[in-house]
Amino acid sequence: MDIKIWMTVCACIVITTVLLSGCLGQKTQMVPVVEPPAVLVDYQRMGGTAGPDAHLVIFDNGAAVISTRSASTEISLNKTDLERITGLFTNAQFSMLQTNYPAPHAWADLTNYSISYHSKTVTVQDTAIPPAIQPVLDELNRIVSSVETQKANRPFVNVKL
C-alpha cells in the first residue's frame, strides 16, 4: 500500500475515534427550565399630597422593586408578608371591585392610585376610595414608606423587609 493512502486511512481512523469518543460518555442531563417570577401586585401612586410618586412591583417569589423619582430599591418580602398582602386582596374582594373610582370633583392635588392584582387593575382617587380597598392601600403605602424612611436614614444600605 502506498504511504499516502496508509496515512490517510490512519488519519481517518484517528478522527473517527476522536469524534465517537465524545458519544461514549455520560448522557447530558437536562437542565430544568426555571420560570421567571410572576407579578403579584403592581401599584402606582401619583400626584397629590400623599408623598412623592411611587411605583411598587411585588413578585410572587417575594422580590419587590420600589421606584420613586429619585431612586429604585429592591427589597425582599417574606412568606408572611406575601400571605398578609394576599389576604388583604381577598378580604377586599378585589376581583369584584369596579375598575375605576374617580373623585366626584376634580381637584389639582388629588392622589391617583393604580393597583393591579391577578390581571385586574383598579384605579382610585383620594376622595373616592372604597372602604374595602383602604387596607390594601394602607399596606402598600406602608411598604413604600418603610423603604423611603430606611433609605433616608441609611442611604447606602440594601433594604430587606
Phi, psi and omega in degrees: 000145181288145184296326178294320179293315179301316179294322179294317179296316179297317179298319178295320179295316180296314180297316179297317179298316180296315181294320181283336182295331177292336181275350185271346183283193179291152177289146178289128180281143179287134177271126181295142179276122180263123179286141176292156180296148178268153177285124177270311181224136172234113188236133176229136176238124186225136174073190175074193183252009183282004182120181182293156176305144180213150177227122181239126175239124179247127179264159184293349177265004179097347176289145179212153178230129176245125180240134173236183179297331186261338185195165171238141182226135174264136177228167176238127175258141180272178184300321179297318177300313181296320178295321178296315180296314179299319178298320179297319178293322178295312180299327179283353186049054187304321182294341181266352182288156173293164180275344184215130176235083181283153176292145180294334179231135180280119176238149183291332186257023177288143174268133178254135180238139174231123182233123175246132180211126182049051174068010175246136179243133177238131176245138180222158174240157186322304188276005182233028182283119177295142181304327182295331184265350182303316178298328177294311179300318180300316181292315180295320176293325177298317179297312180298314182295322181295323178289318179299320180294314180296320180291326179292323180283324183219082189294345184250016182258134174285124188273132173230122179273000000 
